Amino acid sequence: MLISFPYSLPPKSWHRQLLLMISCGLVLVFILNGKRVSGSLTTPLMVYPELTDQHEGEFSVLTYNIAGLPQLISSAKSPRAASIRTIGKRISDFDIVNVQEDFNYNEDLYAENTHPYRTISMGGVPFSDGLSTLSKYPIVASKRIPWTDCSGADCLTPKGFSYTRIQLAKQVYLDVYNVHATAQNNPTAVAMRNKNLAQFTAFLQTNSPCNALLIMGDFNANYAFAGDQIGDFMQQSSLFDSWVLLQNKGYLPALAENFQAPAALGITDAVESIDKIYFRNSDELILHPADYLVQKGLFVTESGIPLSDHCAISLRLKWKLVNP
């Protein structure tokens, strides 16, 4: 989550004390937890038809920071285990899903989820990057990459980004990335977040130089915040932002003096979220977006309490081969 402080930051020594307190707290939580979360295999849960030689089609996607830190230190208001179990069930309606902060409740996330293909959890805090991808299409390759630069509490886990190659049809593949950038907006965190984006850009140029892309995740960045370079990242990687394209008439928000990020749970379809969905076409595969939605009503408890401290963002994408 990107947090704006309305007051000047305390001296660095205060930060060191806070980091030490957080570290001790996380160690205590891990000891109380008593085990790594085992995750789940990518073996299909049911019989799915074999992929065909389709030349076009469509699929739905969703990105969601599920606030999977241990209950003791989570900023989400609803009970974590029960909420994440409900999240796992409800995200089953979407074809490709990226979640962030899938730390200590991966077994709950996967318990009632019906996606036949799911990445394997790294475990709970402090072992995991919290990134999981769930898909109704085969995941034929996957890789996790930690950030080389971090700040504050983000250095306590191997936070970073992950890559999956997903097969949409018999000869159709899509490179899908799941991203969780450094949080906070103090000068050090902003500098580290920009380094995160530079690292990610370099990885894309080396590993997916000409491929169609789907990039979803929690970027902890806003276009209107002068310190963030998210617009430069988008242009350098030839990406389209689905919110900019569908909800903001194709225009990037202008820089705002004294910018304050909106509350993560307060965004609407008309308001930029730090949770973003990017895509890129290739010479072989064209993606066409539709129906960008902030999924507020779907991810709440029976009494209306949000299941996480972020909103889930969804999108529908049509795809077509250029030369079938």
Secondary structure, DSSP 4 states (H G I P E B T S, - for coil): -----SSPPPPHHHHHHHHHHHHHHHHHHHHHH-S---------SS--PPP---SEEEEEEEEEE---S-GGG---SS-HHHHHHHHHHHGGGSSEEEEE---TTHHHHHHS---SEEPPP--STTT----EEEESS-EEEEEEEE-S---GGGGGTT-EEEEEEEEEETTEEEEEEEEE-----SHHHHHHHHHHHHHHHHHHHHHSSSS-EEEEEE----TT-TT--HHHHHHHTT-EEHHHHHHSTTPPPPP-TT--PPPGGG--TTS--SEEEEEE--SSEEEEEEEEEEETTTSB-TTS-BSSSS-EEEEEEEEEES--
